[in-house]
Amino acid sequence: MKHRFIFFTLTALLAIAAAWATLEITEPPGPVLDPDAMAYLGAGISLAGGHGLRIPSALWFSADTTAPLSHFPPGFSTTIAAGIAAGLTPVNAARFIEAAAAATTVAFIAFLLFEAGTIIGALTALTLLAVTPAMLIVHAAVLSEPLFLALLVCFIWQLSRTGERSRSWRRTLALGALAAAATLVRYAGASLIAALVIDAWLDDDHGILDKLPVRFRRAATAALLPVLSLGAWTFSRPPAQSGDRIRSIALYSGGLADTFVEGAETLGRWLAPNVDSLAITAGLAALTAVAVVTLFVHAANTRSTTPPEAPRWYRTRLLRALTITGCCYALILIVSRLFADGAIPFDERMLAPLLLLVTLAIAFSFGTLWQSAAWRSTHRVIFPCTIGAVAIWMYGAATVSAGWALDYRTDGGDLAGREWRISPLVDWAMHDGAHAPLYSNWPAAIWFHSGRAVHELPTTLASATVARFREKITREHGALISYATPSADIVPPDSLAKMAGLVPVASWPQGTVWRAASDSARIHP
């Protein structure tokens, strides 16, 4: 009882520390802002104002400057709207949601591994994740990942419950609710639905072909709530604008090899942090991967000093839950890249859930070995080498994370950076161009720092498209704000302006403001 009290007290303190660290890293000039953050924040503001889920940007040919939230699920924006309704600013609502999510993640990681009988494993997992750069990156930005990670850890904890609880309808409903919530926060949460169905099909006491009707019924019950929730959102959300260019079902095979190379580089940076040489990174990453596999093998063959009930159940259920969920997430990610959006990167943000799951497996295996006196005495060389390797990895990861943290605390990061905040282009949009409809290759940058909703630019320089764009911007007396920083999937704005016969009315090193010739004398910089 005393050890349990100490553990829960320590867990509460660590959860509070995680929430505080998240709030601290997102203090102004943070949090990190990117175009996705515009969708989350804008939709939250719109929903809180009673206008539904709408984002403050639209395609160039739209008569409106807002558009329905169609590319992202509603979960994160809805929680932001709830925070706004409670009196918080939109950015602070997002910050507090992510802080609460970080605390939840820490608490349930501790519960998960404590029930497995390895307090050392719980502390190891939390320490490793605390210095992992990918965890810092996603918690420092206005993104849905922190909330998704919290739901993911809660899902793994519930999926690993033991004994008769693993077959109860209450557990099935709880898992279904977690999978549904995760899917409404990130579409990748569909991986949790798949993992839930697979786990419901499995049975610890019978062969895979035994009791088929029972297995079918259990799998259908498990998937019912998340499928209904996802279906309700799919059929009730407003349709995307005509001509919208992403999340259309098709085969996106172009650049697939580059995407997998990016994924390999991301894993290399995780396994061998703070190493500049590509060859050294690859070598260290391979050695680390071999060490991790060796760790798993030894843990599977080592008897724990804890009561046998927890290791027996958790070596099966916990590692099974981590493996199934990790494989399902990786599969959903690959399928999404192939058939839903060819621009999905395999970067730290997309792979953060996988890194979390692998870290949990590593920490559990390490904790199991740590508690085995026989293993420590038998492997008198391997054991201290393992400790040394972990310490070296933690130093490298902590160094990288500290560098990112310093950048975020001093300059905000991404579109929250000084060059975006203090920009003459934003100043022009707020003052000289206050009454002109705006078009830009970076609508999010203008909205974040001026509050002005902005049209996107065309994705092609076809003569018919350019002619329609020229006619619309002239009719509306609009302005094209062209940032010198290129934007992916958008035509070069200066080329578009010249082909459309626009003339520059203001120019700075950061970019140029273009208008129709008939409007060039109406507003001056």
TITI-778643 format. One line per field, with one value per residue (C-alpha): residue number from 1; residue in three letters; x, y, z. Coordinates in Angstrom, 3 decimals, decimal comma. Example, Ala and Ser with C-alpha at 12.3 -4.5 7.8 and 13.67 -1.06 7.14 Angstrom:
2
n	(1	2)
res	(Ala	Ser)
u	(12,300	13,670)
v	(-4,500	-1,060)
w	(7,800	7,140)
END
This chain:
525
n	(1	2	3	4	5	6	7	8	9	10	11	12	13	14	15	16	17	18	19	20	21	22	23	24	25	26	27	28	29	30	31	32	33	34	35	36	37	38	39	40	41	42	43	44	45	46	47	48	49	50	51	52	53	54	55	56	57	58	59	60	61	62	63	64	65	66	67	68	69	70	71	72	73	74	75	76	77	78	79	80	81	82	83	84	85	86	87	88	89	90	91	92	93	94	95	96	97	98	99	100	101	102	103	104	105	106	107	108	109	110	111	112	113	114	115	116	117	118	119	120	121	122	123	124	125	126	127	128	129	130	131	132	133	134	135	136	137	138	139	140	141	142	143	144	145	146	147	148	149	150	151	152	153	154	155	156	157	158	159	160	161	162	163	164	165	166	167	168	169	170	171	172	173	174	175	176	177	178	179	180	181	182	183	184	185	186	187	188	189	190	191	192	193	194	195	196	197	198	199	200	201	202	203	204	205	206	207	208	209	210	211	212	213	214	215	216	217	218	219	220	221	222	223	224	225	226	227	228	229	230	231	232	233	234	235	236	237	238	239	240	241	242	243	244	245	246	247	248	249	250	251	252	253	254	255	256	257	258	259	260	261	262	263	264	265	266	267	268	269	270	271	272	273	274	275	276	277	278	279	280	281	282	283	284	285	286	287	288	289	290	291	292	293	294	295	296	297	298	299	300	301	302	303	304	305	306	307	308	309	310	311	312	313	314	315	316	317	318	319	320	321	322	323	324	325	326	327	328	329	330	331	332	333	334	335	336	337	338	339	340	341	342	343	344	345	346	347	348	349	350	351	352	353	354	355	356	357	358	359	360	361	362	363	364	365	366	367	368	369	370	371	372	373	374	375	376	377	378	379	380	381	382	383	384	385	386	387	388	389	390	391	392	393	394	395	396	397	398	399	400	401	402	403	404	405	406	407	408	409	410	411	412	413	414	415	416	417	418	419	420	421	422	423	424	425	426	427	428	429	430	431	432	433	434	435	436	437	438	439	440	441	442	443	444	445	446	447	448	449	450	451	452	453	454	455	456	457	458	459	460	461	462	463	464	465	466	467	468	469	470	471	472	473	474	475	476	477	478	479	480	481	482	483	484	485	486	487	488	489	490	491	492	493	494	495	496	497	498	499	500	501	502	503	504	505	506	507	508	509	510	511	512	513	514	515	516	517	518	519	520	521	522	523	524	525)
res	(Met	Lys	His	Arg	Phe	Ile	Phe	Phe	Thr	Leu	Thr	Ala	Leu	Leu	Ala	Ile	Ala	Ala	Ala	Trp	Ala	Thr	Leu	Glu	Ile	Thr	Glu	Pro	Pro	Gly	Pro	Val	Leu	Asp	Pro	Asp	Ala	Met	Ala	Tyr	Leu	Gly	Ala	Gly	Ile	Ser	Leu	Ala	Gly	Gly	His	Gly	Leu	Arg	Ile	Pro	Ser	Ala	Leu	Trp	Phe	Ser	Ala	Asp	Thr	Thr	Ala	Pro	Leu	Ser	His	Phe	Pro	Pro	Gly	Phe	Ser	Thr	Thr	Ile	Ala	Ala	Gly	Ile	Ala	Ala	Gly	Leu	Thr	Pro	Val	Asn	Ala	Ala	Arg	Phe	Ile	Glu	Ala	Ala	Ala	Ala	Ala	Thr	Thr	Val	Ala	Phe	Ile	Ala	Phe	Leu	Leu	Phe	Glu	Ala	Gly	Thr	Ile	Ile	Gly	Ala	Leu	Thr	Ala	Leu	Thr	Leu	Leu	Ala	Val	Thr	Pro	Ala	Met	Leu	Ile	Val	His	Ala	Ala	Val	Leu	Ser	Glu	Pro	Leu	Phe	Leu	Ala	Leu	Leu	Val	Cys	Phe	Ile	Trp	Gln	Leu	Ser	Arg	Thr	Gly	Glu	Arg	Ser	Arg	Ser	Trp	Arg	Arg	Thr	Leu	Ala	Leu	Gly	Ala	Leu	Ala	Ala	Ala	Ala	Thr	Leu	Val	Arg	Tyr	Ala	Gly	Ala	Ser	Leu	Ile	Ala	Ala	Leu	Val	Ile	Asp	Ala	Trp	Leu	Asp	Asp	Asp	His	Gly	Ile	Leu	Asp	Lys	Leu	Pro	Val	Arg	Phe	Arg	Arg	Ala	Ala	Thr	Ala	Ala	Leu	Leu	Pro	Val	Leu	Ser	Leu	Gly	Ala	Trp	Thr	Phe	Ser	Arg	Pro	Pro	Ala	Gln	Ser	Gly	Asp	Arg	Ile	Arg	Ser	Ile	Ala	Leu	Tyr	Ser	Gly	Gly	Leu	Ala	Asp	Thr	Phe	Val	Glu	Gly	Ala	Glu	Thr	Leu	Gly	Arg	Trp	Leu	Ala	Pro	Asn	Val	Asp	Ser	Leu	Ala	Ile	Thr	Ala	Gly	Leu	Ala	Ala	Leu	Thr	Ala	Val	Ala	Val	Val	Thr	Leu	Phe	Val	His	Ala	Ala	Asn	Thr	Arg	Ser	Thr	Thr	Pro	Pro	Glu	Ala	Pro	Arg	Trp	Tyr	Arg	Thr	Arg	Leu	Leu	Arg	Ala	Leu	Thr	Ile	Thr	Gly	Cys	Cys	Tyr	Ala	Leu	Ile	Leu	Ile	Val	Ser	Arg	Leu	Phe	Ala	Asp	Gly	Ala	Ile	Pro	Phe	Asp	Glu	Arg	Met	Leu	Ala	Pro	Leu	Leu	Leu	Leu	Val	Thr	Leu	Ala	Ile	Ala	Phe	Ser	Phe	Gly	Thr	Leu	Trp	Gln	Ser	Ala	Ala	Trp	Arg	Ser	Thr	His	Arg	Val	Ile	Phe	Pro	Cys	Thr	Ile	Gly	Ala	Val	Ala	Ile	Trp	Met	Tyr	Gly	Ala	Ala	Thr	Val	Ser	Ala	Gly	Trp	Ala	Leu	Asp	Tyr	Arg	Thr	Asp	Gly	Gly	Asp	Leu	Ala	Gly	Arg	Glu	Trp	Arg	Ile	Ser	Pro	Leu	Val	Asp	Trp	Ala	Met	His	Asp	Gly	Ala	His	Ala	Pro	Leu	Tyr	Ser	Asn	Trp	Pro	Ala	Ala	Ile	Trp	Phe	His	Ser	Gly	Arg	Ala	Val	His	Glu	Leu	Pro	Thr	Thr	Leu	Ala	Ser	Ala	Thr	Val	Ala	Arg	Phe	Arg	Glu	Lys	Ile	Thr	Arg	Glu	His	Gly	Ala	Leu	Ile	Ser	Tyr	Ala	Thr	Pro	Ser	Ala	Asp	Ile	Val	Pro	Pro	Asp	Ser	Leu	Ala	Lys	Met	Ala	Gly	Leu	Val	Pro	Val	Ala	Ser	Trp	Pro	Gln	Gly	Thr	Val	Trp	Arg	Ala	Ala	Ser	Asp	Ser	Ala	Arg	Ile	His	Pro)
u	(0,000	2,838	4,606	1,342	0,794	4,342	3,903	0,628	2,032	5,062	2,801	0,700	3,824	5,166	1,806	1,752	5,341	4,389	1,473	3,656	6,415	3,885	2,539	6,061	7,267	4,185	4,486	4,688	6,244	4,999	3,253	4,552	2,053	1,658	-1,166	-2,852	-3,058	-5,062	-7,653	-7,852	-7,984	-10,182	-12,741	-12,750	-13,398	-16,146	-17,840	-17,668	-19,265	-22,164	-21,120	-20,214	-16,798	-15,362	-11,746	-10,645	-9,406	-10,999	-10,018	-9,276	-12,514	-14,775	-17,003	-16,504	-13,246	-14,155	-14,657	-16,019	-13,632	-13,434	-9,799	-9,529	-11,715	-13,648	-12,320	-9,478	-11,356	-14,371	-12,273	-10,776	-14,307	-15,154	-12,116	-13,145	-16,656	-15,050	-13,404	-9,954	-8,394	-8,204	-4,450	-4,647	-7,506	-5,258	-2,349	-4,361	-5,848	-2,363	-1,106	-3,973	-3,249	0,432	-0,509	-2,931	-0,302	2,217	-0,301	-1,567	1,912	2,715	-0,492	0,082	3,553	2,801	0,059	2,638	4,662	7,595	7,936	11,416	9,826	7,353	10,103	12,243	9,418	8,678	12,356	12,933	9,836	10,706	13,902	12,588	12,624	9,461	7,488	8,743	7,930	4,293	3,660	5,193	2,774	-0,971	-1,578	-3,987	-1,176	-0,920	-4,630	-4,321	-1,323	-3,247	-6,152	-3,711	-2,085	-5,494	-6,490	-3,366	-3,933	-7,507	-6,590	-4,054	-6,429	-6,298	-8,498	-12,271	-12,165	-10,754	-14,082	-16,535	-18,928	-17,913	-14,318	-15,502	-17,565	-14,673	-12,314	-14,879	-15,316	-11,541	-11,148	-14,050	-12,609	-9,145	-10,575	-12,469	-9,222	-7,056	-8,195	-5,207	-7,267	-8,864	-5,833	-7,257	-10,531	-8,605	-6,550	-9,706	-11,362	-8,256	-7,908	-11,614	-11,203	-8,336	-8,899	-6,290	-7,844	-8,867	-7,532	-8,167	-10,884	-12,763	-16,050	-16,367	-19,862	-18,616	-15,595	-17,701	-20,103	-17,277	-15,523	-18,767	-19,603	-16,135	-16,299	-19,904	-19,380	-16,307	-17,789	-21,071	-19,182	-16,982	-19,951	-21,980	-19,172	-18,527	-22,156	-22,955	-19,933	-20,282	-18,930	-15,523	-15,353	-15,585	-12,086	-10,497	-7,299	-6,564	-8,134	-9,612	-9,470	-6,899	-3,553	-0,754	2,277	4,423	7,247	6,502	10,163	11,063	8,390	9,858	13,356	12,040	10,578	13,931	15,684	13,170	13,789	17,542	17,343	15,377	17,720	20,911	20,134	22,523	24,655	25,333	26,980	24,484	26,773	27,381	23,668	22,824	25,436	24,401	20,733	21,367	23,309	20,567	17,908	19,869	20,264	16,509	15,668	18,180	16,544	13,129	14,482	16,180	13,079	10,877	13,137	13,743	11,759	10,671	11,015	7,495	4,439	3,894	0,353	1,293	4,223	2,317	-0,655	1,209	3,917	1,094	-1,512	0,613	3,134	0,304	-1,589	1,521	2,334	-1,176	-1,750	1,667	1,243	-2,269	-1,055	1,827	-0,544	-3,101	-0,306	0,952	-2,559	-3,380	-0,194	-1,030	-4,747	-5,804	-3,062	0,210	1,629	1,612	5,183	6,747	8,252	8,420	4,827	3,390	5,638	5,287	2,618	4,855	7,815	5,642	4,524	8,054	9,356	6,736	7,818	11,488	10,793	8,709	11,430	14,127	12,114	11,534	15,265	16,156	14,001	15,661	18,589	19,521	19,823	21,972	24,341	24,496	25,040	27,645	28,992	25,787	23,907	26,273	26,717	22,952	22,842	25,684	24,026	20,770	22,637	24,452	21,204	19,473	22,271	22,062	18,267	18,235	20,756	18,578	15,432	17,108	18,084	14,537	13,159	15,485	14,378	10,703	11,115	13,050	11,413	8,145	8,833	7,416	4,764	5,034	8,634	9,725	10,081	6,391	5,106	6,862	6,359	5,609	3,273	1,139	1,275	0,073	-2,807	-3,868	-3,647	-3,226	-5,057	-7,588	-10,575	-9,197	-9,986	-6,683	-5,039	-1,727	0,587	0,631	-2,935	-2,198	0,637	-1,638	-4,529	-2,365	-0,915	-3,671	-6,899	-7,677	-9,194	-7,374	-8,011	-5,568	-3,954	-4,569	-2,590	-2,008	-0,860	-3,150	-4,246	-7,955	-7,271	-5,081	-7,754	-10,440	-8,143	-7,399	-11,092	-11,989	-9,238	-9,951	-13,693	-13,221	-10,404	-8,372	-4,662	-2,212	0,275	3,234	5,663	9,173	9,173	7,721	4,704	4,207	1,474	0,941	1,982	4,765	2,729	4,941	4,609	0,848	0,743	2,757	0,729	-2,472	-1,247	-1,013	1,413	3,433	2,217	4,582	7,724	10,076	12,679	10,000	7,669	5,512	1,942	0,330	-2,865	-4,739	-3,449	-6,711	-6,279	-2,563	-3,149	-5,907	-3,721	-0,110	2,365)
v	(0,000	2,381	1,703	2,234	5,593	6,711	5,614	7,479	10,587	10,476	9,916	12,954	15,087	13,886	14,558	18,087	18,583	17,451	19,888	22,712	21,966	22,015	25,384	26,705	25,647	27,185	30,570	33,577	33,948	30,352	28,076	26,832	27,615	26,006	25,972	23,054	25,179	27,753	25,073	23,879	27,350	28,880	26,075	26,301	30,044	29,584	26,812	28,814	31,726	29,575	29,407	25,736	24,294	26,691	27,644	31,235	30,505	29,443	28,494	31,355	31,136	31,118	34,121	33,519	33,782	30,873	27,216	24,147	22,066	19,084	17,935	17,434	15,588	17,788	16,539	18,967	22,015	21,084	20,970	24,354	25,725	24,428	26,252	29,459	29,118	28,819	32,223	31,338	32,835	30,368	29,861	29,455	26,983	24,881	25,215	24,063	21,153	19,999	20,456	18,326	15,745	15,624	15,055	12,298	10,599	10,596	9,315	6,426	5,369	5,089	3,144	0,863	-0,241	-0,209	-2,787	-4,769	-4,969	-2,816	0,605	0,859	0,352	3,180	5,593	4,509	5,120	8,572	9,517	8,343	10,119	13,317	13,740	12,398	15,293	14,084	14,425	17,974	18,903	17,812	19,300	22,661	23,294	23,766	20,242	17,413	14,939	15,512	14,785	11,754	10,421	10,727	8,750	6,213	5,519	5,226	2,777	0,635	0,638	-0,555	-3,058	-4,644	-5,220	-8,759	-11,654	-11,624	-7,842	-8,462	-9,986	-7,630	-5,475	-2,433	-2,821	-3,234	-0,047	1,842	0,709	1,611	5,083	5,640	4,448	6,667	9,709	9,095	8,795	12,078	13,748	12,258	10,072	7,842	6,814	4,311	2,193	1,867	0,581	-2,049	-2,980	-3,254	-5,584	-7,780	-7,994	-8,772	-11,623	-13,125	-15,301	-16,251	-19,658	-21,067	-21,575	-18,961	-21,094	-21,970	-20,256	-18,318	-16,873	-15,548	-13,981	-12,356	-10,945	-9,632	-7,959	-6,391	-5,048	-3,586	-1,762	-0,550	2,714	4,005	3,105	4,862	7,947	8,139	7,529	10,269	12,775	11,600	12,000	15,152	17,304	19,970	18,928	20,156	23,013	22,050	21,722	20,954	19,092	16,841	13,867	12,607	8,818	8,002	6,280	8,636	6,602	9,543	10,271	7,173	6,188	9,656	9,319	6,036	7,535	10,379	7,815	6,011	9,307	10,098	6,729	7,264	10,624	8,947	5,973	8,039	11,611	14,532	12,869	14,898	12,279	10,213	7,176	7,336	7,863	4,784	2,674	3,798	3,390	-0,182	-0,988	0,551	-1,445	-4,664	-3,791	-3,167	-6,517	-8,238	-6,519	-7,851	-11,411	-11,404	-9,926	-12,630	-15,350	-13,823	-14,663	-11,576	-11,216	-9,722	-11,917	-14,231	-13,073	-9,651	-10,764	-13,764	-11,707	-8,569	-10,211	-11,546	-8,800	-5,648	-6,580	-7,908	-4,642	-2,605	-4,812	-4,907	-1,181	-0,268	-2,452	-1,118	2,482	1,869	0,185	3,026	5,549	3,762	3,249	6,924	7,980	5,739	6,431	9,550	12,201	12,001	14,859	12,957	13,092	10,367	12,898	13,194	14,346	11,421	8,815	10,122	7,519	4,709	6,070	6,191	2,569	1,292	3,260	1,633	-1,814	-0,976	0,405	-2,624	-5,030	-3,016	-2,892	-6,638	-7,289	-4,747	-6,560	-9,874	-10,388	-13,537	-11,581	-8,883	-11,460	-13,593	-10,726	-8,785	-7,185	-6,747	-5,124	-2,165	-1,761	-1,485	1,191	3,061	2,926	4,251	7,089	8,037	7,978	10,113	12,664	12,933	13,144	15,685	17,842	17,898	18,584	21,378	23,051	22,885	24,130	27,132	27,997	27,736	29,835	32,587	32,770	30,844	28,459	28,085	30,733	32,088	33,144	36,757	37,031	36,117	38,066	41,332	41,468	44,499	42,251	41,647	45,350	46,182	43,702	45,315	48,947	49,915	46,828	46,676	46,822	44,767	41,060	39,220	36,342	34,804	31,825	31,861	32,587	31,165	33,639	36,595	35,207	34,378	37,886	40,119	38,153	38,618	35,636	35,082	33,217	30,577	30,787	28,564	25,351	25,746	28,467	27,297	30,253	29,743	29,683	32,790	34,637	33,753	34,801	38,145	38,805	37,990	39,980	42,976	42,839	42,614	45,230	42,596	42,245	39,378	39,207	37,260	35,938	35,281	31,988	29,356	27,312	23,679	22,856	26,560	28,203	30,825	33,918	36,393	34,353	34,248	38,004	38,792	36,436	38,006	41,490	42,654	45,371	45,641	48,342	47,558	45,477	44,340	41,583	39,404	39,702	41,850	43,144	42,926	44,579	45,087	48,004	49,882	49,630	50,396	54,031	53,375	52,190	53,139	51,489)
w	(0,000	0,865	-2,449	-4,321	-2,599	-3,419	-7,032	-7,521	-5,865	-8,156	-11,169	-10,259	-9,932	-13,297	-14,982	-13,569	-14,744	-18,265	-18,375	-17,070	-19,595	-22,444	-21,340	-20,909	-24,365	-26,008	-24,278	-26,658	-29,149	-29,409	-29,945	-33,285	-36,051	-39,474	-42,055	-40,279	-37,134	-39,099	-39,864	-36,247	-34,687	-37,371	-37,196	-33,386	-33,505	-36,076	-34,076	-30,848	-32,700	-33,866	-37,517	-37,696	-38,498	-41,089	-41,809	-42,618	-46,137	-49,409	-52,934	-55,289	-57,279	-54,203	-53,506	-49,766	-47,837	-45,556	-46,348	-44,551	-42,453	-44,777	-44,734	-40,975	-38,464	-36,009	-32,667	-31,964	-33,292	-31,170	-27,999	-28,926	-29,341	-25,857	-24,460	-26,228	-24,803	-21,356	-21,831	-23,212	-26,298	-29,223	-28,882	-25,103	-25,514	-27,769	-25,337	-22,322	-24,261	-25,226	-21,660	-20,344	-23,047	-22,076	-18,419	-19,421	-21,576	-18,732	-16,181	-18,283	-19,373	-15,674	-14,953	-17,937	-16,906	-13,183	-13,760	-15,710	-12,513	-13,610	-12,015	-13,523	-16,948	-16,292	-15,253	-18,207	-20,687	-19,300	-19,287	-22,856	-24,143	-22,268	-24,311	-27,645	-30,165	-31,911	-28,666	-28,205	-31,809	-31,656	-28,190	-29,081	-31,975	-32,363	-33,635	-32,906	-32,182	-28,381	-27,936	-30,208	-28,260	-24,995	-26,449	-27,909	-24,528	-22,840	-25,587	-25,071	-21,307	-21,702	-24,430	-22,089	-19,181	-17,863	-16,815	-17,235	-17,683	-21,157	-22,244	-20,498	-22,507	-20,447	-21,600	-25,195	-24,998	-23,388	-26,150	-28,801	-27,311	-27,232	-30,834	-31,938	-30,156	-31,615	-35,137	-34,727	-33,642	-36,419	-39,284	-38,500	-35,485	-37,853	-36,942	-33,443	-34,882	-36,822	-33,755	-31,660	-34,166	-34,421	-30,640	-30,250	-32,733	-30,759	-27,718	-25,153	-24,417	-27,798	-31,308	-33,996	-35,663	-32,471	-31,529	-34,797	-34,068	-30,729	-32,387	-35,111	-32,531	-30,347	-33,299	-34,574	-31,124	-30,739	-34,093	-33,784	-31,877	-33,766	-37,160	-36,306	-35,066	-38,138	-40,414	-38,727	-39,308	-42,866	-43,940	-41,945	-42,678	-45,374	-48,770	-49,818	-52,275	-55,921	-57,294	-53,931	-54,605	-51,605	-49,874	-53,134	-53,423	-56,107	-56,519	-55,435	-56,433	-57,511	-55,085	-53,009	-52,843	-51,549	-48,864	-47,631	-47,711	-45,551	-43,158	-42,960	-42,256	-39,520	-37,864	-38,262	-36,481	-33,689	-33,281	-33,660	-32,538	-32,851	-35,545	-38,697	-40,903	-42,903	-42,926	-39,163	-38,555	-40,609	-38,805	-35,319	-36,187	-37,331	-34,141	-32,001	-33,846	-33,271	-29,582	-29,274	-30,873	-28,591	-25,634	-26,660	-27,055	-23,648	-21,980	-23,495	-22,077	-18,654	-15,543	-13,632	-9,865	-9,661	-8,955	-11,911	-12,660	-14,013	-16,232	-17,583	-18,660	-19,660	-21,705	-23,808	-23,708	-23,405	-26,081	-28,257	-27,880	-28,751	-31,751	-33,198	-32,757	-34,134	-37,221	-37,840	-37,541	-39,957	-42,425	-42,230	-42,764	-45,875	-47,285	-46,686	-48,454	-51,407	-51,834	-49,876	-49,971	-51,855	-49,761	-46,451	-45,100	-43,003	-40,602	-36,808	-36,634	-38,593	-36,948	-33,372	-32,443	-33,719	-31,779	-28,666	-29,052	-29,694	-26,711	-24,491	-25,691	-25,093	-21,619	-20,647	-21,821	-20,081	-16,855	-16,962	-17,328	-14,653	-12,110	-12,876	-10,521	-12,453	-15,701	-14,108	-12,650	-15,814	-18,253	-16,312	-19,485	-21,480	-18,621	-18,001	-21,770	-22,100	-19,398	-21,099	-24,520	-23,073	-21,372	-24,590	-26,572	-23,962	-24,063	-27,851	-27,857	-25,039	-26,904	-30,024	-28,016	-26,087	-29,356	-30,674	-27,356	-27,413	-30,948	-30,018	-26,861	-28,594	-32,031	-31,955	-34,811	-38,330	-39,121	-35,580	-36,324	-36,253	-40,029	-40,347	-37,333	-38,078	-41,819	-44,013	-46,003	-42,904	-42,078	-45,603	-45,271	-41,982	-43,090	-46,751	-47,996	-45,178	-47,549	-50,432	-50,868	-50,456	-52,298	-51,237	-51,431	-47,587	-46,397	-42,936	-42,297	-42,995	-40,932	-37,905	-37,659	-39,032	-38,617	-42,333	-44,149	-47,447	-50,692	-51,853	-55,291	-58,318	-58,672	-62,410	-64,808	-67,607	-69,728	-68,953	-65,205	-65,374	-67,348	-64,787	-61,949	-63,644	-64,204	-60,584	-58,863	-61,127	-60,500	-56,737	-56,616	-54,819	-54,062	-54,428	-51,535	-52,839	-50,242	-51,518	-49,584	-51,959	-50,914	-51,938	-54,468	-55,256	-58,518	-58,255	-57,316	-59,169	-62,359	-61,908	-61,327	-64,453	-66,638	-65,270	-66,120	-62,501	-61,454	-58,201	-55,826	-52,940	-52,679	-49,922	-49,633	-48,010	-50,984	-53,244	-53,370	-56,824	-58,061	-61,290	-63,338	-62,808	-59,028	-58,836	-57,907	-55,357	-52,482	-51,816	-49,463)
END
